[in-house]
Amino acid sequence: MKLDYTKFGDYLLPKLTIEKQNNEKINKYGYLRLHYLKENNKPLYTTLLMKNELTNHLVSVSVEAENRLNILMEQYKNSDKLLSEKK
């Protein structure tokens, strides 16, 4: 990997850029996963952070959890006749 440097005064600073950022929102489940990684799985958290994949990971967890929640709620509504909107 080749780094480019910019001179600021007497210092050479590397030109670092962030790539592959996902702009989707992180929901409650993504933040729960973030908290879990920070507290209980520090090596994975650090690896994802250093590879710039943490945001993508949290967004994917958010999406998967939201999809699973929707499936479970539909099953719950269909199993209980009082909750079902169908007549």
Z-matrix of the N, CA and C atoms (Angstrom, degrees):
N
C 1 1.450
C 2 1.522 1 108.73
N 3 1.309 2 115.90 1 129.95
C 4 1.459 3 121.12 2 -178.06
C 5 1.521 4 109.09 3 -105.50
N 6 1.303 5 116.87 4 130.46
C 7 1.455 6 122.24 5 178.03
C 8 1.511 7 110.66 6 -106.15
N 9 1.307 8 115.65 7 138.97
C 10 1.465 9 121.21 8 172.93
C 11 1.523 10 108.19 9 -97.64
N 12 1.325 11 115.86 10 146.70
C 13 1.455 12 120.87 11 -178.20
C 14 1.518 13 110.26 12 -121.78
N 15 1.316 14 114.97 13 149.47
C 16 1.456 15 122.39 14 175.50
C 17 1.518 16 107.51 15 -119.43
N 18 1.322 17 115.74 16 138.49
C 19 1.462 18 119.64 17 -179.50
C 20 1.521 19 109.71 18 -90.87
N 21 1.328 20 116.82 19 122.38
C 22 1.459 21 124.65 20 173.77
C 23 1.515 22 107.70 21 -118.74
N 24 1.306 23 116.52 22 103.72
C 25 1.462 24 119.75 23 -177.19
C 26 1.521 25 109.31 24 66.23
N 27 1.326 26 116.07 25 -121.46
C 28 1.463 27 121.00 26 179.25
C 29 1.528 28 112.48 27 -95.11
N 30 1.326 29 117.67 28 3.37
C 31 1.464 30 120.93 29 -172.38
C 32 1.522 31 111.30 30 -111.81
N 33 1.316 32 115.53 31 145.41
C 34 1.456 33 122.36 32 170.74
C 35 1.524 34 107.38 33 -103.66
N 36 1.334 35 115.32 34 118.20
C 37 1.462 36 120.35 35 -179.57
C 38 1.523 37 109.25 36 -111.43
N 39 1.349 38 117.16 37 137.80
C 40 1.468 39 118.78 38 -179.71
C 41 1.522 40 111.38 39 -71.21
N 42 1.329 41 116.02 40 145.96
C 43 1.460 42 121.72 41 174.92
C 44 1.527 43 106.92 42 -87.44
N 45 1.313 44 115.41 43 100.74
C 46 1.460 45 121.19 44 -178.89
C 47 1.519 46 109.14 45 -105.31
N 48 1.321 47 116.46 46 135.15
C 49 1.458 48 121.27 47 178.21
C 50 1.522 49 109.45 48 -126.62
N 51 1.304 50 115.45 49 152.40
C 52 1.452 51 121.47 50 176.44
C 53 1.521 52 107.73 51 -101.70
N 54 1.317 53 115.71 52 127.41
C 55 1.454 54 120.76 53 -178.74
C 56 1.525 55 109.95 54 -119.05
N 57 1.306 56 115.50 55 167.70
C 58 1.459 57 123.67 56 174.54
C 59 1.520 58 113.55 57 55.49
N 60 1.298 59 117.99 58 40.62
C 61 1.465 60 120.68 59 177.30
C 62 1.520 61 109.42 60 -83.87
N 63 1.307 62 115.51 61 134.00
C 64 1.455 63 121.28 62 177.65
C 65 1.518 64 107.53 63 -94.96
N 66 1.328 65 117.17 64 128.37
C 67 1.455 66 121.15 65 -175.51
C 68 1.521 67 113.71 66 -93.40
N 69 1.338 68 117.17 67 5.71
C 70 1.459 69 119.44 68 178.72
C 71 1.525 70 109.58 69 -72.77
N 72 1.326 71 115.25 70 161.22
C 73 1.459 72 120.74 71 -177.94
C 74 1.525 73 110.75 72 -80.98
N 75 1.308 74 114.88 73 147.20
C 76 1.455 75 121.79 74 174.80
C 77 1.523 76 106.71 75 -99.81
N 78 1.330 77 116.16 76 125.25
C 79 1.459 78 119.47 77 -178.01
C 80 1.537 79 110.82 78 -94.96
N 81 1.296 80 115.35 79 -168.16
C 82 1.466 81 121.70 80 -176.46
C 83 1.523 82 111.95 81 -55.21
N 84 1.327 83 116.76 82 -41.61
C 85 1.456 84 120.91 83 -176.46
C 86 1.525 85 111.94 84 -69.80
N 87 1.323 86 116.88 85 -33.03
C 88 1.456 87 120.33 86 174.67
C 89 1.517 88 111.69 87 -65.73
N 90 1.343 89 116.28 88 -41.56
C 91 1.461 90 119.60 89 178.17
C 92 1.523 91 111.89 90 -69.29
N 93 1.343 92 116.80 91 -32.69
C 94 1.468 93 119.56 92 174.58
C 95 1.530 94 110.28 93 -64.74
N 96 1.334 95 116.56 94 -40.60
C 97 1.464 96 121.02 95 177.81
C 98 1.526 97 110.46 96 -64.76
N 99 1.321 98 117.01 97 -41.33
C 100 1.459 99 120.89 98 177.67
C 101 1.521 100 110.77 99 -59.92
N 102 1.318 101 117.01 100 -46.13
C 103 1.461 102 121.18 101 178.78
C 104 1.532 103 110.38 102 -61.98
N 105 1.331 104 116.79 103 -42.52
C 106 1.459 105 120.56 104 178.90
C 107 1.528 106 110.66 105 -61.33
N 108 1.327 107 116.73 106 -46.06
C 109 1.468 108 119.85 107 -179.41
C 110 1.518 109 111.59 108 -62.02
N 111 1.328 110 117.16 109 -42.64
C 112 1.466 111 120.65 110 -179.28
C 113 1.517 112 111.95 111 -64.47
N 114 1.332 113 116.45 112 -39.22
C 115 1.466 114 120.46 113 -174.73
C 116 1.530 115 113.26 114 -86.87
N 117 1.348 116 117.45 115 -36.78
C 118 1.461 117 119.62 116 -168.65
C 119 1.522 118 115.73 117 -118.16
N 120 1.315 119 118.45 118 -15.49
C 121 1.450 120 120.56 119 -177.80
C 122 1.528 121 109.81 120 -138.62
N 123 1.306 122 115.22 121 62.52
C 124 1.464 123 121.91 122 -175.60
C 125 1.538 124 113.14 123 -58.24
N 126 1.345 125 119.62 124 -39.44
C 127 1.476 126 117.87 125 179.16
C 128 1.532 127 113.36 126 -62.12
N 129 1.332 128 117.46 127 -42.48
C 130 1.461 129 119.78 128 178.36
C 131 1.525 130 110.76 129 -66.51
N 132 1.324 131 117.01 130 -41.46
C 133 1.461 132 121.35 131 177.95
C 134 1.532 133 110.24 132 -58.31
N 135 1.314 134 116.91 133 -47.90
C 136 1.463 135 121.35 134 -178.60
C 137 1.522 136 111.32 135 -64.72
N 138 1.331 137 116.23 136 -41.47
C 139 1.469 138 120.32 137 179.30
C 140 1.523 139 111.30 138 -62.97
N 141 1.339 140 116.75 139 -47.17
C 142 1.466 141 120.27 140 178.78
C 143 1.524 142 111.44 141 -62.65
N 144 1.313 143 116.12 142 -39.28
C 145 1.461 144 120.77 143 -179.99
C 146 1.525 145 110.94 144 -65.88
N 147 1.318 146 117.31 145 -44.04
C 148 1.464 147 120.98 146 -177.92
C 149 1.526 148 112.35 147 -70.97
N 150 1.335 149 117.21 148 -31.05
C 151 1.457 150 120.39 149 178.17
C 152 1.522 151 111.97 150 -86.10
N 153 1.323 152 116.97 151 0.94
C 154 1.463 153 123.51 152 -179.63
C 155 1.528 154 111.57 153 61.36
N 156 1.333 155 116.52 154 37.85
C 157 1.453 156 121.91 155 179.49
C 158 1.525 157 112.03 156 -115.94
N 159 1.315 158 117.94 157 3.35
C 160 1.463 159 121.09 158 -176.41
C 161 1.533 160 111.36 159 -63.22
N 162 1.315 161 117.30 160 -46.42
C 163 1.469 162 120.67 161 -178.96
C 164 1.522 163 110.65 162 -62.49
N 165 1.322 164 117.14 163 -44.37
C 166 1.463 165 120.55 164 178.93
C 167 1.525 166 110.93 165 -61.73
N 168 1.324 167 116.73 166 -39.74
C 169 1.460 168 121.44 167 178.46
C 170 1.524 169 110.86 168 -63.60
N 171 1.319 170 116.76 169 -45.51
C 172 1.463 171 120.56 170 -178.80
C 173 1.522 172 111.81 171 -66.60
N 174 1.318 173 117.42 172 -37.24
C 175 1.477 174 120.60 173 177.21
C 176 1.520 175 109.95 174 -66.24
N 177 1.328 176 117.75 175 -41.91
C 178 1.468 177 119.55 176 179.76
C 179 1.522 178 111.03 177 -65.58
N 180 1.332 179 118.07 178 -38.30
C 181 1.457 180 121.01 179 175.51
C 182 1.522 181 109.94 180 -63.52
N 183 1.313 182 117.88 181 -42.15
C 184 1.464 183 122.16 182 178.93
C 185 1.522 184 111.42 183 -59.98
N 186 1.317 185 116.40 184 -46.68
C 187 1.461 186 121.01 185 -178.26
C 188 1.525 187 110.86 186 -65.83
N 189 1.321 188 117.18 187 -45.86
C 190 1.464 189 120.59 188 -179.41
C 191 1.524 190 111.71 189 -63.78
N 192 1.317 191 117.32 190 -42.36
C 193 1.468 192 120.49 191 179.25
C 194 1.522 193 111.14 192 -65.83
N 195 1.319 194 116.96 193 -39.34
C 196 1.470 195 120.64 194 178.83
C 197 1.526 196 110.77 195 -65.87
N 198 1.325 197 116.77 196 -41.40
C 199 1.468 198 120.29 197 177.39
C 200 1.522 199 110.87 198 -63.47
N 201 1.313 200 116.78 199 -43.59
C 202 1.468 201 120.55 200 -179.87
C 203 1.528 202 110.50 201 -64.87
N 204 1.320 203 117.30 202 -40.27
C 205 1.459 204 121.15 203 177.92
C 206 1.530 205 110.80 204 -61.59
N 207 1.325 206 117.20 205 -42.75
C 208 1.469 207 120.78 206 178.80
C 209 1.528 208 111.35 207 -62.91
N 210 1.326 209 117.17 208 -41.68
C 211 1.459 210 120.94 209 177.95
C 212 1.526 211 110.55 210 -62.91
N 213 1.320 212 116.90 211 -46.25
C 214 1.465 213 120.67 212 -179.62
C 215 1.524 214 112.04 213 -63.71
N 216 1.325 215 116.80 214 -39.51
C 217 1.466 216 119.43 215 179.51
C 218 1.527 217 111.05 216 -66.80
N 219 1.326 218 117.44 217 -38.97
C 220 1.462 219 120.55 218 177.00
C 221 1.526 220 110.70 219 -63.34
N 222 1.331 221 116.09 220 -43.12
C 223 1.463 222 119.62 221 178.09
C 224 1.527 223 111.01 222 -63.90
N 225 1.304 224 116.77 223 -39.47
C 226 1.466 225 121.43 224 -179.95
C 227 1.532 226 110.45 225 -65.66
N 228 1.336 227 116.46 226 -43.90
C 229 1.466 228 120.19 227 179.15
C 230 1.530 229 111.47 228 -64.64
N 231 1.319 230 116.55 229 -38.67
C 232 1.461 231 120.05 230 -179.61
C 233 1.522 232 112.46 231 -72.76
N 234 1.327 233 117.70 232 -27.19
C 235 1.467 234 120.13 233 -178.18
C 236 1.524 235 112.50 234 -80.49
N 237 1.317 236 118.16 235 -24.51
C 238 1.464 237 121.76 236 -178.82
C 239 1.528 238 109.07 237 -107.77
N 240 1.318 239 116.66 238 119.48
C 241 1.457 240 120.95 239 -176.11
C 242 1.527 241 112.65 240 -66.20
N 243 1.328 242 117.22 241 -28.66
C 244 1.470 243 119.80 242 179.56
C 245 1.523 244 111.97 243 -72.30
N 246 1.324 245 116.47 244 -29.59
C 247 1.469 246 120.15 245 -179.51
C 248 1.528 247 112.48 246 -87.90
N 249 1.313 248 116.20 247 -19.49
C 250 1.452 249 120.50 248 -176.64
C 251 1.527 250 110.72 249 -67.23
N 252 1.317 251 115.81 250 136.77
C 253 1.452 252 121.11 251 177.72
C 254 1.525 253 111.01 252 -83.50
N 255 1.331 254 115.98 253 -12.87
C 256 1.461 255 120.46 254 -179.88
C 257 1.518 256 109.35 255 -78.50
N 258 1.318 257 116.59 256 143.77
C 259 1.463 258 121.15 257 178.10
C 260 1.499 259 110.88 258 -119.41
